[in-house]
Amino acid sequence: MQSSPITVAIDGPSGSGKSSVSKAVARDLGLAYLDTGAMYRAAAWHCLDQDLELSDQETVAQAARDLPLRISTDPDDQTLRVGGTDVTDAIRETRVTSQVSAVATNLDVRAEMRRRQREIIDAARADQGGIVVEGRDITTVVAPDAEHRILITASEEARLARRSTELHGGADADQVAATRDQIVRRDQLDSTVSAFMEAADGVVTLDTSDLSFDQVVAAVLGLVQGEVEPHRRADERAPHTPDVQS
């Protein structure tokens, strides 16, 4: 537990590894964890379950405001419930993944989710010493005053390989091709309302393209605990030092 409350805000594109890394960092630091993307997925699941037309922005926004969502902030027990239904697994299904951007790019939905996210952050800071929050606009919109703001990124090739392995169990040419549209298209759509491909001023960039999972976790922990000093240019790094830029 930290001596004073902290918020670790982590952004990044699909396949950058931000979710797994954020959970590991929260676990190591004894903090709460919030997957904000899961909240948008839950909203999309709810709209689909209600057979709502996702292009009807006001109806979708009202559904988001009425959404009876409960989300766990325990990094070891990630569960989501909408009303009495456990949707933890359902929100990861293809039908939700393929449609979630239609909900996530609705500005009124984003305003509602942002309100809820800030409430969760405030509660975690008060009750659990802090929180690791990850998503696409956490460092700039949801928690711009976070004590630590990090953009985790990776090359498109690395991101596609990771997500292909996660979804299809491998990363051969066919498996990567099957993943490409889902990843690239969603990033393109979401980037219309959220800047998550480049770091804003004051946000540290961590390129994970050539790093193992454990190396990325260690780099983030080092940044949070003050053991890694951000570098402005990759060519200033010492040998074998993660690509950390500010």
C-alpha atoms as a printed R data frame, in Angstrom:
    type eleno elety resid chain resno       x       y       z
1   ATOM     1    CA   MET     A     1   0.000   0.000   0.000
2   ATOM     2    CA   GLN     A     2   1.311   3.442  -0.895
3   ATOM     3    CA   SER     A     3   1.919   6.021   1.855
4   ATOM     4    CA   SER     A     4  -0.290   8.477  -0.052
5   ATOM     5    CA   PRO     A     5  -2.943   7.752  -2.683
6   ATOM     6    CA   ILE     A     6  -1.767   7.435  -6.279
7   ATOM     7    CA   THR     A     7  -3.367   6.986  -9.649
8   ATOM     8    CA   VAL     A     8  -1.423   5.234 -12.388
9   ATOM     9    CA   ALA     A     9  -3.013   6.136 -15.725
10  ATOM    10    CA   ILE     A    10  -2.107   3.866 -18.646
11  ATOM    11    CA   ASP     A    11  -3.212   4.323 -22.244
12  ATOM    12    CA   GLY     A    12  -2.446   2.384 -25.391
13  ATOM    13    CA   PRO     A    13  -3.773   0.880 -28.611
14  ATOM    14    CA   SER     A    14  -5.172  -2.629 -29.047
15  ATOM    15    CA   GLY     A    15  -2.612  -5.365 -28.531
16  ATOM    16    CA   SER     A    16  -0.102  -3.143 -26.755
17  ATOM    17    CA   GLY     A    17  -0.371  -5.293 -23.637
18  ATOM    18    CA   LYS     A    18  -1.748  -2.530 -21.436
19  ATOM    19    CA   SER     A    19  -4.462  -4.646 -19.787
20  ATOM    20    CA   SER     A    20  -2.272  -7.536 -18.668
21  ATOM    21    CA   VAL     A    21   0.507  -5.195 -17.612
22  ATOM    22    CA   SER     A    22  -1.852  -2.912 -15.699
23  ATOM    23    CA   LYS     A    23  -3.308  -5.834 -13.757
24  ATOM    24    CA   ALA     A    24   0.163  -7.079 -12.859
25  ATOM    25    CA   VAL     A    25   1.281  -3.618 -11.746
26  ATOM    26    CA   ALA     A    26  -1.852  -3.150  -9.624
27  ATOM    27    CA   ARG     A    27  -1.323  -6.557  -8.054
28  ATOM    28    CA   ASP     A    28   2.326  -5.830  -7.256
29  ATOM    29    CA   LEU     A    29   1.559  -2.417  -5.747
30  ATOM    30    CA   GLY     A    30  -1.527  -3.574  -3.869
31  ATOM    31    CA   LEU     A    31  -3.765  -1.143  -5.744
32  ATOM    32    CA   ALA     A    32  -7.189  -1.363  -7.331
33  ATOM    33    CA   TYR     A    33  -7.444  -1.924 -11.084
34  ATOM    34    CA   LEU     A    34  -9.917  -0.553 -13.608
35  ATOM    35    CA   ASP     A    35 -10.309  -1.700 -17.205
36  ATOM    36    CA   THR     A    36 -12.242   1.192 -18.704
37  ATOM    37    CA   GLY     A    37 -12.537  -0.575 -22.048
38  ATOM    38    CA   ALA     A    38 -14.571  -3.279 -20.342
39  ATOM    39    CA   MET     A    39 -17.101  -0.630 -19.336
40  ATOM    40    CA   TYR     A    40 -17.634   0.330 -22.972
41  ATOM    41    CA   ARG     A    41 -17.890  -3.337 -23.870
42  ATOM    42    CA   ALA     A    42 -20.514  -3.820 -21.178
43  ATOM    43    CA   ALA     A    43 -22.481  -0.880 -22.561
44  ATOM    44    CA   ALA     A    44 -22.251  -2.353 -26.066
45  ATOM    45    CA   TRP     A    45 -23.362  -5.770 -24.787
46  ATOM    46    CA   HIS     A    46 -26.354  -4.146 -23.072
47  ATOM    47    CA   CYS     A    47 -27.380  -2.275 -26.222
48  ATOM    48    CA   LEU     A    48 -27.108  -5.438 -28.315
49  ATOM    49    CA   ASP     A    49 -29.011  -7.413 -25.696
50  ATOM    50    CA   GLN     A    50 -31.765  -4.807 -25.855
51  ATOM    51    CA   ASP     A    51 -31.746  -4.913 -29.685
52  ATOM    52    CA   LEU     A    52 -31.031  -1.194 -29.844
53  ATOM    53    CA   GLU     A    53 -29.931   0.447 -33.074
54  ATOM    54    CA   LEU     A    54 -26.356   1.510 -32.381
55  ATOM    55    CA   SER     A    55 -26.563   4.332 -34.905
56  ATOM    56    CA   ASP     A    56 -29.290   5.958 -32.788
57  ATOM    57    CA   GLN     A    57 -26.912   7.957 -30.656
58  ATOM    58    CA   GLU     A    58 -29.412   9.416 -28.198
59  ATOM    59    CA   THR     A    59 -31.007   6.031 -27.497
60  ATOM    60    CA   VAL     A    60 -27.570   4.471 -26.969
61  ATOM    61    CA   ALA     A    61 -26.502   7.359 -24.729
62  ATOM    62    CA   GLN     A    62 -29.625   6.925 -22.590
63  ATOM    63    CA   ALA     A    63 -28.946   3.196 -22.359
64  ATOM    64    CA   ALA     A    64 -25.452   4.017 -21.094
65  ATOM    65    CA   ARG     A    65 -26.839   6.395 -18.485
66  ATOM    66    CA   ASP     A    66 -29.282   3.724 -17.320
67  ATOM    67    CA   LEU     A    67 -26.737   0.897 -17.462
68  ATOM    68    CA   PRO     A    68 -26.897  -1.136 -14.200
69  ATOM    69    CA   LEU     A    69 -23.183  -1.955 -14.249
70  ATOM    70    CA   ARG     A    70 -21.093  -3.438 -11.471
71  ATOM    71    CA   ILE     A    71 -17.383  -3.847 -12.209
72  ATOM    72    CA   SER     A    72 -14.758  -5.370  -9.956
73  ATOM    73    CA   THR     A    73 -11.563  -3.443  -9.223
74  ATOM    74    CA   ASP     A    74  -9.726  -6.497  -7.902
75  ATOM    75    CA   PRO     A    75  -6.895  -7.331 -10.348
76  ATOM    76    CA   ASP     A    76  -7.263 -11.008  -9.417
77  ATOM    77    CA   ASP     A    77 -11.035 -11.139  -9.846
78  ATOM    78    CA   GLN     A    78 -12.164  -9.277 -12.942
79  ATOM    79    CA   THR     A    79 -15.931  -9.632 -13.068
80  ATOM    80    CA   LEU     A    80 -18.637  -7.486 -14.656
81  ATOM    81    CA   ARG     A    81 -22.355  -7.683 -14.112
82  ATOM    82    CA   VAL     A    82 -25.123  -5.889 -15.955
83  ATOM    83    CA   GLY     A    83 -28.162  -6.138 -13.730
84  ATOM    84    CA   GLY     A    84 -28.301  -9.771 -12.667
85  ATOM    85    CA   THR     A    85 -26.223 -11.065 -15.600
86  ATOM    86    CA   ASP     A    86 -22.536 -11.908 -15.397
87  ATOM    87    CA   VAL     A    87 -21.117 -10.552 -18.685
88  ATOM    88    CA   THR     A    88 -17.435 -11.037 -17.897
89  ATOM    89    CA   ASP     A    89 -16.933 -13.467 -20.762
90  ATOM    90    CA   ALA     A    90 -19.738 -12.280 -23.023
91  ATOM    91    CA   ILE     A    91 -18.215  -8.825 -23.533
92  ATOM    92    CA   ARG     A    92 -15.169 -10.455 -25.153
93  ATOM    93    CA   GLU     A    93 -17.205 -12.245 -27.804
94  ATOM    94    CA   THR     A    94 -16.800 -11.267 -31.441
95  ATOM    95    CA   ARG     A    95 -20.290  -9.775 -31.714
96  ATOM    96    CA   VAL     A    96 -19.408  -7.246 -29.012
97  ATOM    97    CA   THR     A    97 -15.851  -6.634 -30.178
98  ATOM    98    CA   SER     A    98 -17.036  -5.901 -33.699
99  ATOM    99    CA   GLN     A    99 -19.625  -3.366 -32.503
100 ATOM   100    CA   VAL     A   100 -18.107  -1.728 -29.436
101 ATOM   101    CA   SER     A   101 -16.594   1.214 -31.340
102 ATOM   102    CA   ALA     A   102 -20.091   2.338 -32.354
103 ATOM   103    CA   VAL     A   103 -20.807   2.789 -28.651
104 ATOM   104    CA   ALA     A   104 -17.364   3.977 -27.564
105 ATOM   105    CA   THR     A   105 -17.311   6.793 -30.137
106 ATOM   106    CA   ASN     A   106 -20.634   8.186 -28.914
107 ATOM   107    CA   LEU     A   107 -19.590  11.366 -27.095
108 ATOM   108    CA   ASP     A   108 -22.526  11.263 -24.681
109 ATOM   109    CA   VAL     A   109 -21.660   7.675 -23.766
110 ATOM   110    CA   ARG     A   110 -18.073   8.735 -23.168
111 ATOM   111    CA   ALA     A   111 -19.230  11.523 -20.872
112 ATOM   112    CA   GLU     A   112 -21.246   9.051 -18.809
113 ATOM   113    CA   MET     A   113 -18.466   6.491 -18.657
114 ATOM   114    CA   ARG     A   114 -15.990   9.220 -17.720
115 ATOM   115    CA   ARG     A   115 -18.230  10.265 -14.826
116 ATOM   116    CA   ARG     A   116 -18.432   6.692 -13.551
117 ATOM   117    CA   GLN     A   117 -14.713   6.109 -14.000
118 ATOM   118    CA   ARG     A   118 -13.834   9.177 -11.970
119 ATOM   119    CA   GLU     A   119 -16.136   8.012  -9.184
120 ATOM   120    CA   ILE     A   120 -14.367   4.636  -9.123
121 ATOM   121    CA   ILE     A   121 -10.959   6.336  -9.090
122 ATOM   122    CA   ASP     A   122 -11.931   8.611  -6.204
123 ATOM   123    CA   ALA     A   123 -13.304   5.684  -4.190
124 ATOM   124    CA   ALA     A   124 -10.179   3.579  -4.791
125 ATOM   125    CA   ARG     A   125  -7.881   6.422  -3.776
126 ATOM   126    CA   ALA     A   126  -9.839   6.875  -0.566
127 ATOM   127    CA   ASP     A   127 -10.295   3.213   0.322
128 ATOM   128    CA   GLN     A   128  -7.425   1.267  -1.275
129 ATOM   129    CA   GLY     A   129  -4.521   3.666  -1.536
130 ATOM   130    CA   GLY     A   130  -4.884   4.182  -5.248
131 ATOM   131    CA   ILE     A   131  -5.648   2.567  -8.566
132 ATOM   132    CA   VAL     A   132  -4.176   1.566 -11.900
133 ATOM   133    CA   VAL     A   133  -6.551   2.699 -14.654
134 ATOM   134    CA   GLU     A   134  -6.095   1.683 -18.261
135 ATOM   135    CA   GLY     A   135  -7.810   2.565 -21.491
136 ATOM   136    CA   ARG     A   136  -7.455   5.014 -24.374
137 ATOM   137    CA   ASP     A   137  -7.958   8.485 -22.911
138 ATOM   138    CA   ILE     A   138  -7.043   8.012 -19.272
139 ATOM   139    CA   THR     A   139  -3.851  10.094 -19.310
140 ATOM   140    CA   THR     A   140  -5.502  13.002 -21.100
141 ATOM   141    CA   VAL     A   141  -9.220  13.092 -20.242
142 ATOM   142    CA   VAL     A   142 -10.256  10.756 -17.432
143 ATOM   143    CA   ALA     A   143  -7.305  11.294 -15.085
144 ATOM   144    CA   PRO     A   144  -5.081  14.056 -16.487
145 ATOM   145    CA   ASP     A   145  -3.887  14.849 -12.939
146 ATOM   146    CA   ALA     A   146  -2.760  11.289 -12.215
147 ATOM   147    CA   GLU     A   147   0.554  11.031 -10.407
148 ATOM   148    CA   HIS     A   148   1.833   8.691 -13.124
149 ATOM   149    CA   ARG     A   149   0.768   8.848 -16.775
150 ATOM   150    CA   ILE     A   150   2.113   6.282 -19.226
151 ATOM   151    CA   LEU     A   151   1.420   5.440 -22.853
152 ATOM   152    CA   ILE     A   152   2.201   1.792 -23.590
153 ATOM   153    CA   THR     A   153   2.653   1.224 -27.293
154 ATOM   154    CA   ALA     A   154   4.173  -1.251 -29.739
155 ATOM   155    CA   SER     A   155   4.652  -1.657 -33.455
156 ATOM   156    CA   GLU     A   156   1.612  -2.740 -35.457
157 ATOM   157    CA   GLU     A   157   3.375  -6.015 -36.244
158 ATOM   158    CA   ALA     A   158   3.955  -6.773 -32.564
159 ATOM   159    CA   ARG     A   159   0.409  -5.803 -31.590
160 ATOM   160    CA   LEU     A   160  -1.150  -7.964 -34.270
161 ATOM   161    CA   ALA     A   161   1.004 -10.952 -33.297
162 ATOM   162    CA   ARG     A   162   0.055 -10.609 -29.638
163 ATOM   163    CA   ARG     A   163  -3.653 -10.275 -30.247
164 ATOM   164    CA   SER     A   164  -3.614 -13.078 -32.820
165 ATOM   165    CA   THR     A   165  -1.965 -15.380 -30.303
166 ATOM   166    CA   GLU     A   166  -4.525 -14.365 -27.680
167 ATOM   167    CA   LEU     A   167  -7.519 -14.908 -29.967
168 ATOM   168    CA   HIS     A   168  -6.377 -17.703 -32.266
169 ATOM   169    CA   GLY     A   169  -3.588 -19.446 -30.370
170 ATOM   170    CA   GLY     A   170  -0.886 -18.475 -32.847
171 ATOM   171    CA   ALA     A   171   0.512 -15.806 -35.102
172 ATOM   172    CA   ASP     A   172   0.975 -17.356 -38.539
173 ATOM   173    CA   ALA     A   173   0.054 -15.359 -41.639
174 ATOM   174    CA   ASP     A   174  -3.565 -16.532 -41.748
175 ATOM   175    CA   GLN     A   175  -4.130 -15.963 -38.037
176 ATOM   176    CA   VAL     A   176  -2.645 -12.465 -38.164
177 ATOM   177    CA   ALA     A   177  -4.745 -11.632 -41.238
178 ATOM   178    CA   ALA     A   178  -7.868 -12.735 -39.372
179 ATOM   179    CA   THR     A   179  -6.974 -10.338 -36.577
180 ATOM   180    CA   ARG     A   180  -5.837  -7.354 -38.616
181 ATOM   181    CA   ASP     A   181  -9.210  -5.874 -39.502
182 ATOM   182    CA   GLN     A   182 -10.489  -6.126 -35.946
183 ATOM   183    CA   ILE     A   183  -7.433  -4.414 -34.441
184 ATOM   184    CA   VAL     A   184  -6.579  -1.826 -37.078
185 ATOM   185    CA   ARG     A   185 -10.183  -0.864 -37.791
186 ATOM   186    CA   ARG     A   186 -11.065  -0.459 -34.131
187 ATOM   187    CA   ASP     A   187  -8.007   1.703 -33.476
188 ATOM   188    CA   GLN     A   188  -8.890   3.883 -36.455
189 ATOM   189    CA   LEU     A   189 -12.482   4.310 -35.309
190 ATOM   190    CA   ASP     A   190 -11.631   4.958 -31.682
191 ATOM   191    CA   SER     A   191  -8.917   7.457 -32.619
192 ATOM   192    CA   THR     A   192 -11.637   9.782 -33.913
193 ATOM   193    CA   VAL     A   193 -12.624  10.566 -30.313
194 ATOM   194    CA   SER     A   194  -9.516   9.647 -28.341
195 ATOM   195    CA   ALA     A   195  -5.819  10.321 -28.944
196 ATOM   196    CA   PHE     A   196  -3.991   7.206 -27.800
197 ATOM   197    CA   MET     A   197  -1.341   6.605 -30.463
198 ATOM   198    CA   GLU     A   198   1.002   9.390 -29.342
199 ATOM   199    CA   ALA     A   199   1.717  10.687 -25.867
200 ATOM   200    CA   ALA     A   200   0.436  14.078 -24.762
201 ATOM   201    CA   ASP     A   201   2.727  16.499 -22.947
202 ATOM   202    CA   GLY     A   202   3.889  15.056 -19.651
203 ATOM   203    CA   VAL     A   203   2.972  11.474 -20.559
204 ATOM   204    CA   VAL     A   204   5.784   8.917 -20.623
205 ATOM   205    CA   THR     A   205   5.929   6.590 -23.639
206 ATOM   206    CA   LEU     A   206   6.969   2.960 -23.185
207 ATOM   207    CA   ASP     A   207   7.552   1.052 -26.433
208 ATOM   208    CA   THR     A   208   7.044  -2.648 -25.709
209 ATOM   209    CA   SER     A   209   7.673  -4.007 -29.220
210 ATOM   210    CA   ASP     A   210  10.818  -5.901 -28.235
211 ATOM   211    CA   LEU     A   211  10.106  -6.452 -24.555
212 ATOM   212    CA   SER     A   212   8.814  -9.496 -22.736
213 ATOM   213    CA   PHE     A   213   5.785  -9.195 -20.477
214 ATOM   214    CA   ASP     A   214   7.962  -9.281 -17.345
215 ATOM   215    CA   GLN     A   215  10.210  -6.560 -18.746
216 ATOM   216    CA   VAL     A   216   7.256  -4.285 -19.420
217 ATOM   217    CA   VAL     A   217   5.857  -4.804 -15.930
218 ATOM   218    CA   ALA     A   218   9.289  -4.091 -14.431
219 ATOM   219    CA   ALA     A   219   9.614  -0.920 -16.522
220 ATOM   220    CA   VAL     A   220   6.230   0.411 -15.411
221 ATOM   221    CA   LEU     A   221   6.947  -0.435 -11.777
222 ATOM   222    CA   GLY     A   222  10.287   1.316 -12.123
223 ATOM   223    CA   LEU     A   223   8.613   4.440 -13.434
224 ATOM   224    CA   VAL     A   224   6.006   4.440 -10.674
225 ATOM   225    CA   GLN     A   225   8.546   3.749  -7.945
226 ATOM   226    CA   GLY     A   226  11.070   6.227  -9.329
227 ATOM   227    CA   GLU     A   227  13.666   3.611 -10.276
228 ATOM   228    CA   VAL     A   228  13.568   4.312 -14.032
229 ATOM   229    CA   GLU     A   229  14.309   7.799 -15.290
230 ATOM   230    CA   PRO     A   230  12.397   8.678 -18.483
231 ATOM   231    CA   HIS     A   231  14.523   9.516 -21.531
232 ATOM   232    CA   ARG     A   232  13.523  11.977 -24.207
233 ATOM   233    CA   ARG     A   233  15.065   9.973 -27.049
234 ATOM   234    CA   ALA     A   234  15.559   6.266 -27.529
235 ATOM   235    CA   ASP     A   235  19.192   6.838 -28.561
236 ATOM   236    CA   GLU     A   236  19.968   8.201 -25.089
237 ATOM   237    CA   ARG     A   237  19.268   4.816 -23.529
238 ATOM   238    CA   ALA     A   238  21.915   2.691 -21.944
239 ATOM   239    CA   PRO     A   239  22.273  -0.824 -23.458
240 ATOM   240    CA   HIS     A   240  19.358  -3.153 -22.667
241 ATOM   241    CA   THR     A   241  17.296  -0.361 -21.118
242 ATOM   242    CA   PRO     A   242  13.589  -0.350 -22.090
243 ATOM   243    CA   ASP     A   243  12.533   2.321 -24.576
244 ATOM   244    CA   VAL     A   244  11.055   4.833 -22.146
245 ATOM   245    CA   GLN     A   245  10.510   8.363 -23.405
246 ATOM   246    CA   SER     A   246   8.955  11.514 -21.985
